């Protein structure tokens, strides 16, 4: 079950995950030209911070439930 949850999370369109890479490839296919490296780099950083915030939220929620 954990493996299925991780697979689903990996396909979310967050830039740092595989779903984000698929999204960028689809955008490139529609536009017909590649996205700029600067844009991709900034998108990866935003995706990383989204994942970091999600992890902090989940760990904080688990710790809060532990002491409740």
N, CA, C and O atoms as a GROMACS GRO file, in nm:
protein
  272
    1UNK      N    1   0.082  -0.119   0.000
    1UNK     CA    2   0.000   0.000   0.000
    1UNK      C    3   0.087   0.126   0.000
    1UNK      O    4   0.056   0.225  -0.067
    2UNK      N    5   0.196   0.122   0.075
    2UNK     CA    6   0.287   0.235   0.079
    2UNK      C    7   0.347   0.262  -0.059
    2UNK      O    8   0.364   0.377  -0.099
    3UNK      N    9   0.378   0.156  -0.131
    3UNK     CA   10   0.435   0.168  -0.264
    3UNK      C   11   0.336   0.236  -0.359
    3UNK      O   12   0.377   0.318  -0.442
    4UNK      N   13   0.209   0.204  -0.349
    4UNK     CA   14   0.108   0.267  -0.433
    4UNK      C   15   0.093   0.415  -0.400
    4UNK      O   16   0.076   0.498  -0.489
    5UNK      N   17   0.099   0.448  -0.271
    5UNK     CA   18   0.088   0.588  -0.230
    5UNK      C   19   0.207   0.668  -0.282
    5UNK      O   20   0.190   0.780  -0.329
    6UNK      N   21   0.326   0.611  -0.275
    6UNK     CA   22   0.444   0.680  -0.326
    6UNK      C   23   0.438   0.697  -0.478
    6UNK      O   24   0.480   0.800  -0.531
    7UNK      N   25   0.388   0.597  -0.547
    7UNK     CA   26   0.374   0.606  -0.692
    7UNK      C   27   0.276   0.716  -0.729
    7UNK      O   28   0.301   0.793  -0.823
    8UNK      N   29   0.165   0.726  -0.658
    8UNK     CA   30   0.068   0.831  -0.684
    8UNK      C   31   0.127   0.968  -0.656
    8UNK      O   32   0.111   1.060  -0.736
    9UNK      N   33   0.197   0.983  -0.544
    9UNK     CA   34   0.258   1.111  -0.509
    9UNK      C   35   0.362   1.152  -0.614
    9UNK      O   36   0.375   1.270  -0.646
   10UNK      N   37   0.436   1.056  -0.667
   10UNK     CA   38   0.540   1.085  -0.765
   10UNK      C   39   0.482   1.137  -0.896
   10UNK      O   40   0.550   1.208  -0.970
   11UNK      N   41   0.357   1.104  -0.926
   11UNK     CA   42   0.296   1.146  -1.052
   11UNK      C   43   0.223   1.280  -1.039
   11UNK      O   44   0.167   1.327  -1.138
   12UNK      N   45   0.223   1.341  -0.922
   12UNK     CA   46   0.162   1.473  -0.907
   12UNK      C   47   0.241   1.574  -0.990
   12UNK      O   48   0.363   1.562  -1.003
   13UNK      N   49   0.173   1.674  -1.046
   13UNK     CA   50   0.244   1.770  -1.133
   13UNK      C   51   0.324   1.875  -1.055
   13UNK      O   52   0.316   1.994  -1.086
   14UNK      N   53   0.400   1.832  -0.957
   14UNK     CA   54   0.491   1.920  -0.884
   14UNK      C   55   0.625   1.914  -0.958
   14UNK      O   56   0.673   1.805  -0.987
   15UNK      N   57   0.685   2.029  -0.990
   15UNK     CA   58   0.804   2.030  -1.077
   15UNK      C   59   0.919   1.939  -1.033
   15UNK      O   60   0.992   1.890  -1.119
   16UNK      N   61   0.938   1.916  -0.906
   16UNK     CA   62   1.052   1.834  -0.863
   16UNK      C   63   1.025   1.684  -0.878
   16UNK      O   64   1.117   1.603  -0.864
   17UNK      N   65   0.901   1.646  -0.907
   17UNK     CA   66   0.866   1.505  -0.920
   17UNK      C   67   0.853   1.466  -1.067
   17UNK      O   68   0.859   1.551  -1.156
   18UNK      N   69   0.835   1.337  -1.092
   18UNK     CA   70   0.823   1.288  -1.230
   18UNK      C   71   0.701   1.346  -1.300
   18UNK      O   72   0.705   1.371  -1.421
   19UNK      N   73   0.592   1.367  -1.227
   19UNK     CA   74   0.473   1.427  -1.287
   19UNK      C   75   0.501   1.566  -1.339
   19UNK      O   76   0.446   1.607  -1.441
   20UNK      N   77   0.587   1.640  -1.271
   20UNK     CA   78   0.626   1.773  -1.318
   20UNK      C   79   0.706   1.766  -1.446
   20UNK      O   80   0.689   1.849  -1.536
   21UNK      N   81   0.794   1.666  -1.456
   21UNK     CA   82   0.872   1.649  -1.579
   21UNK      C   83   0.781   1.613  -1.695
   21UNK      O   84   0.799   1.661  -1.807
   22UNK      N   85   0.681   1.528  -1.669
   22UNK     CA   86   0.585   1.492  -1.774
   22UNK      C   87   0.507   1.616  -1.817
   22UNK      O   88   0.484   1.637  -1.936
   23UNK      N   89   0.467   1.699  -1.720
   23UNK     CA   90   0.396   1.822  -1.752
   23UNK      C   91   0.480   1.914  -1.839
   23UNK      O   92   0.430   1.970  -1.936
   24UNK      N   93   0.608   1.930  -1.805
   24UNK     CA   94   0.696   2.014  -1.885
   24UNK      C   95   0.715   1.957  -2.026
   24UNK      O   96   0.722   2.033  -2.123
   25UNK      N   97   0.724   1.826  -2.037
   25UNK     CA   98   0.736   1.765  -2.170
   25UNK      C   99   0.611   1.789  -2.253
   25UNK      O  100   0.619   1.814  -2.373
   26UNK      N  101   0.494   1.780  -2.190
   26UNK     CA  102   0.370   1.808  -2.262
   26UNK      C  103   0.364   1.953  -2.308
   26UNK      O  104   0.321   1.981  -2.420
   27UNK      N  105   0.408   2.045  -2.224
   27UNK     CA  106   0.411   2.187  -2.262
   27UNK      C  107   0.506   2.208  -2.380
   27UNK      O  108   0.475   2.282  -2.473
   28UNK      N  109   0.621   2.141  -2.375
   28UNK     CA  110   0.716   2.152  -2.486
   28UNK      C  111   0.658   2.096  -2.615
   28UNK      O  112   0.681   2.151  -2.723
   29UNK      N  113   0.584   1.986  -2.605
   29UNK     CA  114   0.523   1.927  -2.725
   29UNK      C  115   0.418   2.021  -2.784
   29UNK      O  116   0.408   2.034  -2.906
   30UNK      N  117   0.340   2.086  -2.698
   30UNK     CA  118   0.237   2.177  -2.746
   30UNK      C  119   0.299   2.302  -2.808
   30UNK      O  120   0.257   2.346  -2.914
   31UNK      N  121   0.400   2.359  -2.741
   31UNK     CA  122   0.465   2.480  -2.791
   31UNK      C  123   0.553   2.453  -2.912
   31UNK      O  124   0.569   2.540  -2.998
   32UNK      N  125   0.609   2.336  -2.919
   32UNK     CA  126   0.699   2.303  -3.028
   32UNK      C  127   0.842   2.350  -3.007
   32UNK      O  128   0.925   2.339  -3.097
   33UNK      N  129   0.870   2.403  -2.890
   33UNK     CA  130   1.007   2.446  -2.858
   33UNK      C  131   1.034   2.417  -2.710
   33UNK      O  132   0.941   2.415  -2.629
   34UNK      N  133   1.159   2.396  -2.677
   34UNK     CA  134   1.190   2.364  -2.536
   34UNK      C  135   1.176   2.486  -2.445
   34UNK      O  136   1.190   2.600  -2.489
   35UNK      N  137   1.146   2.460  -2.319
   35UNK     CA  138   1.139   2.565  -2.219
   35UNK      C  139   1.280   2.610  -2.183
   35UNK      O  140   1.376   2.534  -2.198
   36UNK      N  141   1.293   2.732  -2.138
   36UNK     CA  142   1.426   2.783  -2.106
   36UNK      C  143   1.482   2.715  -1.981
   36UNK      O  144   1.408   2.674  -1.891
   37UNK      N  145   1.612   2.704  -1.979
   37UNK     CA  146   1.680   2.642  -1.865
   37UNK      C  147   1.656   2.720  -1.737
   37UNK      O  148   1.642   2.662  -1.629
   38UNK      N  149   1.650   2.853  -1.749
   38UNK     CA  150   1.627   2.937  -1.632
   38UNK      C  151   1.490   2.910  -1.572
   38UNK      O  152   1.475   2.900  -1.450
   39UNK      N  153   1.388   2.897  -1.658
   39UNK     CA  154   1.254   2.865  -1.611
   39UNK      C  155   1.249   2.729  -1.544
   39UNK      O  156   1.190   2.713  -1.437
   40UNK      N  157   1.312   2.629  -1.607
   40UNK     CA  158   1.313   2.494  -1.549
   40UNK      C  159   1.384   2.492  -1.415
   40UNK      O  160   1.340   2.422  -1.323
   41UNK      N  161   1.493   2.568  -1.402
   41UNK     CA  162   1.566   2.572  -1.276
   41UNK      C  163   1.480   2.635  -1.165
   41UNK      O  164   1.476   2.584  -1.053
   42UNK      N  165   1.412   2.744  -1.197
   42UNK     CA  166   1.326   2.808  -1.098
   42UNK      C  167   1.208   2.718  -1.062
   42UNK      O  168   1.167   2.713  -0.946
   43UNK      N  169   1.153   2.649  -1.160
   43UNK     CA  170   1.041   2.558  -1.134
   43UNK      C  171   1.085   2.443  -1.042
   43UNK      O  172   1.009   2.402  -0.954
   44UNK      N  173   1.206   2.392  -1.062
   44UNK     CA  174   1.257   2.286  -0.975
   44UNK      C  175   1.272   2.336  -0.831
   44UNK      O  176   1.243   2.263  -0.736
   45UNK      N  177   1.318   2.459  -0.816
   45UNK     CA  178   1.333   2.514  -0.681
   45UNK      C  179   1.197   2.533  -0.614
   45UNK      O  180   1.182   2.503  -0.496
   46UNK      N  181   1.100   2.581  -0.689
   46UNK     CA  182   0.964   2.597  -0.634
   46UNK      C  183   0.908   2.462  -0.595
   46UNK      O  184   0.849   2.447  -0.488
   47UNK      N  185   0.925   2.362  -0.681
   47UNK     CA  186   0.878   2.227  -0.651
   47UNK      C  187   0.945   2.170  -0.528
   47UNK      O  188   0.880   2.102  -0.448
   48UNK      N  189   1.075   2.195  -0.513
   48UNK     CA  190   1.147   2.147  -0.396
   48UNK      C  191   1.090   2.209  -0.268
   48UNK      O  192   1.072   2.140  -0.168
   49UNK      N  193   1.062   2.340  -0.272
   49UNK     CA  194   1.008   2.406  -0.153
   49UNK      C  195   0.865   2.361  -0.124
   49UNK      O  196   0.826   2.354  -0.008
   50UNK      N  197   0.788   2.330  -0.227
   50UNK     CA  198   0.654   2.274  -0.206
   50UNK      C  199   0.665   2.139  -0.136
   50UNK      O  200   0.592   2.112  -0.041
   51UNK      N  201   0.757   2.055  -0.183
   51UNK     CA  202   0.775   1.924  -0.119
   51UNK      C  203   0.825   1.938   0.024
   51UNK      O  204   0.781   1.865   0.112
   52UNK      N  205   0.916   2.031   0.047
   52UNK     CA  206   0.968   2.054   0.181
   52UNK      C  207   0.856   2.101   0.274
   52UNK      O  208   0.847   2.054   0.387
   53UNK      N  209   0.772   2.193   0.228
   53UNK     CA  210   0.660   2.240   0.309
   53UNK      C  211   0.561   2.127   0.336
   53UNK      O  212   0.507   2.117   0.446
   54UNK      N  213   0.537   2.043   0.237
   54UNK     CA  214   0.447   1.929   0.256
   54UNK      C  215   0.502   1.832   0.359
   54UNK      O  216   0.427   1.780   0.442
   55UNK      N  217   0.632   1.806   0.354
   55UNK     CA  218   0.694   1.716   0.452
   55UNK      C  219   0.687   1.774   0.593
   55UNK      O  220   0.657   1.701   0.688
   56UNK      N  221   0.713   1.904   0.608
   56UNK     CA  222   0.706   1.967   0.740
   56UNK      C  223   0.563   1.959   0.793
   56UNK      O  224   0.542   1.929   0.911
   57UNK      N  225   0.465   1.984   0.707
   57UNK     CA  226   0.325   1.976   0.748
   57UNK      C  227   0.289   1.834   0.793
   57UNK      O  228   0.225   1.817   0.897
   58UNK      N  229   0.329   1.735   0.717
   58UNK     CA  230   0.294   1.597   0.750
   58UNK      C  231   0.364   1.552   0.878
   58UNK      O  232   0.301   1.490   0.964
   59UNK      N  233   0.493   1.582   0.891
   59UNK     CA  234   0.564   1.545   1.014
   59UNK      C  235   0.506   1.617   1.134
   59UNK      O  236   0.491   1.558   1.241
   60UNK      N  237   0.475   1.746   1.119
   60UNK     CA  238   0.416   1.822   1.228
   60UNK      C  239   0.281   1.766   1.268
   60UNK      O  240   0.249   1.757   1.387
   61UNK      N  241   0.201   1.727   1.169
   61UNK     CA  242   0.071   1.667   1.196
   61UNK      C  243   0.087   1.535   1.270
   61UNK      O  244   0.013   1.507   1.365
   62UNK      N  245   0.182   1.452   1.229
   62UNK     CA  246   0.205   1.324   1.297
   62UNK      C  247   0.254   1.345   1.440
   62UNK      O  248   0.210   1.274   1.531
   63UNK      N  249   0.343   1.440   1.461
   63UNK     CA  250   0.392   1.466   1.595
   63UNK      C  251   0.280   1.522   1.682
   63UNK      O  252   0.269   1.485   1.799
   64UNK      N  253   0.197   1.609   1.626
   64UNK     CA  254   0.084   1.663   1.702
   64UNK      C  255  -0.012   1.552   1.743
   64UNK      O  256  -0.060   1.551   1.856
   65UNK      N  257  -0.040   1.458   1.653
   65UNK     CA  258  -0.128   1.346   1.685
   65UNK      C  259  -0.066   1.254   1.791
   65UNK      O  260  -0.137   1.193   1.871
   66UNK      N  261   0.066   1.244   1.791
   66UNK     CA  262   0.134   1.159   1.887
   66UNK      C  263   0.116   1.211   2.030
   66UNK      O  264   0.099   1.132   2.122
   67UNK      N  265   0.119   1.340   2.047
   67UNK     CA  266   0.106   1.398   2.181
   67UNK      C  267  -0.039   1.430   2.218
   67UNK      O  268  -0.066   1.469   2.332
   68UNK      N  269  -0.130   1.415   2.128
   68UNK     CA  270  -0.269   1.446   2.156
   68UNK      C  271  -0.341   1.331   2.223
   68UNK      O  272  -0.460   1.342   2.254
   0.00000   0.00000   0.00000
